[in-house]
Amino acid sequence: MPLKLYVKIWCPWCVMAWEWLDARGFRYQLIDVEKTRADYDDMIRLSGQRRTPTLVTGGGAVLPDFGPEELESFLKKHSITP
């Protein structure tokens, strides 16, 4: 299941999210929402909010504005493994 991680590269929560995913072997597309307005608008449309990090699954589930504990629970809830 493809994952998209919307981030701002200077955001400490975003860095924690991609480091957490990397350390556990997850594959995902990293999208810096500050590079293009279209990516930022896409994240807002999908999540209904403007904060990062935001994770979107291939199935359309969205985890907006989260910390590492919420990330682990979300992935388990949706049976997403590396």
C-alpha positions in Angstrom: 0.0 0.0 0.0 1.7 3.2 -1.1 2.2 5.9 1.6 2.5 9.6 1.1 4.1 11.7 3.8 3.5 15.4 3.5 6.1 17.4 5.3 7.9 20.7 5.8 11.6 19.7 5.9 12.3 22.1 8.8 9.5 20.7 11.0 10.8 18.6 13.9 7.7 16.5 14.0 8.1 15.8 10.2 11.8 14.8 10.7 10.7 12.4 13.5 8.0 10.9 11.3 10.3 10.1 8.4 13.1 8.9 10.7 10.6 6.6 12.4 9.4 5.2 9.1 12.9 4.8 7.7 14.1 3.0 10.9 11.3 0.5 10.5 11.8 -0.1 6.7 8.6 1.6 5.5 8.5 2.8 1.9 6.8 6.1 1.2 6.8 9.1 -1.0 8.1 12.2 0.8 6.4 15.3 -0.3 7.7 18.7 0.8 4.7 20.9 0.7 6.8 24.1 0.6 8.2 23.2 -2.8 5.0 23.5 -4.8 1.6 25.1 -4.0 -0.1 22.2 -5.7 1.3 19.7 -3.1 0.3 21.9 -0.2 -3.2 22.3 -1.7 -3.4 18.5 -2.2 -2.5 17.9 1.5 -5.2 20.4 2.6 -7.8 18.8 0.3 -7.0 15.3 1.6 -6.7 16.2 5.3 -8.9 19.2 5.8 -6.1 21.0 7.6 -2.7 22.8 7.0 -0.3 21.2 9.5 2.5 18.7 8.9 3.3 15.9 9.0 0.3 14.4 7.3 0.3 10.7 6.2 -2.0 9.4 3.5 -2.4 5.7 2.6 -3.1 4.3 -0.8 -6.5 3.4 0.5 -7.3 7.0 1.3 -6.9 7.0 5.1 -5.4 10.2 6.5 -3.4 10.9 9.6 -3.0 14.7 10.0 -0.7 16.6 12.3 0.7 13.6 14.3 3.5 12.5 16.6 5.4 9.1 16.5 3.0 7.4 19.0 0.0 8.3 16.8 1.8 7.1 13.7 2.5 3.6 15.1 -1.2 3.2 16.2 -2.5 4.4 12.8 -0.3 2.0 10.9 -1.4 -0.9 13.1 -5.0 0.0 12.9 -4.8 0.0 9.1 -2.6 -3.2 8.9 0.2 -1.3 7.2 3.5 -3.0 7.4 6.9 -2.3 5.9 
